[in-house]
Amino acid sequence: MFNLIVTLLRGRAHDAERAFADRNAIPLLSQQTRDAAHAIQCARRAVAVAIAQNEQEKSQHTMILSRITDLETRTLAALEKGSEGLAREAAGAIAYLEAERDASEKAQAQFTTAIAKLKGIVRAAEARLQDLQRGERLARATEQAQKLDLAAAGSGLATLDEAEETLARLRARQNQNDTITSVLKEMDSAPGAAGIIEKLANADCGALLRSSADDVLARLRTRINNAA
């Protein structure tokens, strides 16, 4: 019974852990990506250190070769002069330097192999990191789009369909107002019956609607003549 309870608790803890990870997937992914980038930076630094150490080893190897060459020349000179003791002492120094030379060459070979391997690891890790970073950006964009979709579909907010219907009604009302304004302008500018009659009278088509100044003067002169 106790084992069953422990197993159940472990199962629930596992489910809770997975649920927590799912709810916080984006922050977790972001932090994991940063950790990976930091690890790659450390690996690149390790490659740089290895390259610097190999260059130092190459310089030391060159110096050893130079010393060996110099000692061999001097040892030959000692032998030619019959200085056996001095020549033997120099030969011992040459043997020590040759051991150092061999060790240096072995170290350079190891450095070269390790550096090539590290470079390959770093390049592969950098490519994977770039994929992770692109995936993180895509995941963030997808999450934002999903939040927007959920917000648009929420019961407390207007849906996109409702907003489109509102816009359609607004445009229809504006078009109706424009039509009414246009009709009123045409009605104001259109001449009525009285206006047409006046135009016809002024064009000598029928009697004038009102006297002109000449008509008034002619009538007044007539009255003067009749009084005389």
C-alpha positions in Angstrom: 0.0 0.0 0.0 2.8 2.4 0.9 4.5 1.7 -2.4 1.3 2.5 -4.2 1.0 5.8 -2.5 4.6 6.7 -3.2 4.1 5.7 -6.8 0.9 7.8 -7.0 2.6 10.8 -5.5 5.5 10.5 -7.9 3.1 10.3 -10.8 1.2 13.4 -9.7 4.5 15.2 -9.2 5.5 14.3 -12.6 2.2 15.5 -14.1 2.5 18.7 -12.2 6.0 19.2 -13.4 5.0 18.6 -17.0 2.0 20.9 -16.7 4.2 23.7 -15.2 6.8 23.2 -18.0 4.0 23.4 -20.6 2.6 26.6 -19.1 6.0 28.2 -19.0 7.4 26.7 -22.2 8.4 30.0 -23.8 10.4 31.4 -20.8 12.0 27.9 -20.3 13.0 27.8 -24.0 14.4 31.3 -23.8 16.5 30.5 -20.7 17.7 27.2 -22.2 18.7 29.0 -25.3 20.7 31.6 -23.3 22.4 28.7 -21.4 23.3 27.0 -24.6 24.7 30.3 -26.1 26.8 30.7 -22.9 28.1 27.2 -23.2 29.1 27.7 -26.8 30.9 30.9 -25.9 32.9 29.0 -23.3 33.7 26.3 -25.8 34.9 29.0 -28.3 37.1 30.5 -25.6 38.5 27.0 -24.9 39.4 26.6 -28.6 41.1 30.0 -28.6 43.1 29.0 -25.5 44.1 25.7 -27.1 45.2 27.5 -30.3 47.3 30.0 -28.2 48.9 27.1 -26.3 49.7 25.3 -29.5 51.3 28.5 -30.9 53.4 28.7 -27.7 54.4 25.1 -28.1 55.5 25.7 -31.7 57.6 28.7 -30.6 59.3 26.5 -27.9 59.8 23.7 -30.4 61.6 26.1 -32.7 63.8 27.4 -29.9 64.7 23.8 -28.9 65.7 22.9 -32.5 67.9 26.0 -32.6 69.6 25.0 -29.4 70.2 21.5 -30.6 71.7 22.7 -33.8 74.0 25.1 -31.9 75.1 22.5 -29.4 75.8 19.9 -32.2 78.1 22.4 -33.9 79.9 23.2 -30.6 80.2 19.5 -29.7 81.8 18.7 -33.1 84.3 21.5 -32.4 85.1 20.0 -29.0 85.6 16.6 -30.5 87.9 18.0 -33.1 90.0 19.6 -30.4 90.0 16.4 -28.4 87.9 17.7 -25.5 86.1 14.4 -24.8 84.8 15.4 -21.4 83.3 18.7 -22.7 81.9 16.9 -25.8 80.3 14.3 -23.6 78.7 16.9 -21.4 77.4 18.7 -24.5 76.1 15.4 -25.9 74.1 14.9 -22.7 72.5 18.3 -23.1 71.7 17.5 -26.7 70.0 14.2 -25.6 67.9 16.1 -23.1 66.9 18.7 -25.7 66.0 16.0 -28.2 63.7 14.5 -25.6 62.1 17.9 -25.1 61.8 18.2 -28.9 60.0 14.9 -29.2 57.6 15.7 -26.3 56.9 19.1 -28.0 56.1 17.5 -31.3 53.8 15.0 -29.6 52.0 17.9 -27.7 51.6 19.8 -31.0 50.0 16.7 -32.6 47.6 16.4 -29.7 46.8 20.1 -29.8 46.1 19.9 -33.5 43.8 17.0 -33.1 42.0 18.5 -30.2 41.6 21.9 -31.8 40.1 20.4 -35.0 37.7 18.3 -32.9 36.7 21.3 -30.8 36.2 23.5 -33.8 33.8 20.9 -35.3 31.9 20.6 -32.1 31.6 24.4 -31.8 30.4 24.8 -35.5 27.8 22.1 -35.0 26.6 23.6 -31.7 26.4 27.1 -33.3 24.2 25.7 -36.1 21.9 24.1 -33.6 21.8 27.3 -31.5 20.8 29.3 -34.6 18.0 26.8 -35.2 16.9 27.1 -31.6 16.9 30.9 -31.8 14.8 30.9 -35.0 12.5 28.4 -33.3 12.2 30.6 -30.2 11.3 33.6 -32.3 8.7 31.6 -34.3 7.2 30.2 -31.0 6.9 33.6 -29.6 5.2 34.9 -32.7 2.8 31.9 -32.7 2.0 32.5 -29.1 1.2 36.1 -29.6 -1.0 35.2 -32.7 -2.9 32.6 -30.6 -3.4 35.1 -27.8 -4.8 37.6 -30.3 -7.1 34.9 -31.8 -8.4 34.0 -28.3 -8.9 37.6 -27.4 -10.9 38.1 -30.6 -13.0 35.1 -29.9 -13.6 36.0 -26.2 -17.2 36.6 -25.0 -16.3 39.9 -23.5 -14.9 41.5 -26.7 -16.5 42.2 -30.1 -15.7 39.5 -32.6 -14.2 40.3 -35.9 -17.5 39.5 -37.6 -19.4 42.0 -35.5 -16.8 44.6 -36.1 -17.1 44.0 -39.9 -20.9 44.3 -39.7 -20.6 47.6 -37.8 -18.2 49.0 -40.4 -20.6 47.9 -43.2 -23.5 49.7 -41.5 -21.4 52.8 -41.0 -20.3 52.9 -44.7 -24.0 52.4 -45.8 -25.2 55.3 -43.6 -22.4 57.5 -44.9 -23.3 56.6 -48.5 -26.9 57.4 -47.8 -26.0 60.8 -46.4 -23.9 61.6 -49.5 -26.9 60.6 -51.7 -29.3 62.9 -49.8 -26.9 65.8 -49.9 -26.4 65.3 -53.7 -30.2 65.2 -54.3 -30.8 68.4 -52.2 -28.1 70.2 -54.2 -29.8 69.2 -57.5 -33.2 70.3 -56.2 -31.8 73.7 -55.2 -30.1 74.3 -58.5 -33.1 73.0 -60.7 -35.3 75.9 -62.0 -39.0 75.9 -61.0 -42.0 76.8 -63.2 -41.8 80.4 -62.2 -38.2 80.6 -63.1 -38.9 79.1 -66.6 -41.8 81.6 -67.3 -39.5 84.5 -66.3 -36.8 83.2 -68.7 -39.4 82.9 -71.5 -40.7 86.4 -70.9 -37.3 88.0 -70.9 -36.7 86.2 -74.2 -39.7 88.0 -75.8 -41.7 84.8 -75.6 -45.0 86.2 -74.2 -45.8 89.2 -72.1 -43.3 90.5 -69.6 -44.0 89.7 -66.0 -43.1 93.1 -64.7 -42.5 96.6 -66.3 -39.2 97.8 -67.3 -37.8 101.3 -66.7 -38.5 102.2 -70.3 -42.2 101.2 -69.8 -42.5 103.4 -66.8 -41.1 106.4 -68.6 -43.3 105.9 -71.6 -46.4 105.7 -69.4 -45.4 108.9 -67.6 -44.8 110.8 -70.8 -48.2 109.7 -72.0 -49.9 111.1 -69.0 -48.1 114.5 -69.4 -49.1 114.7 -73.1 -52.8 113.9 -72.2 -52.8 116.6 -69.5 -51.6 119.2 -71.9 
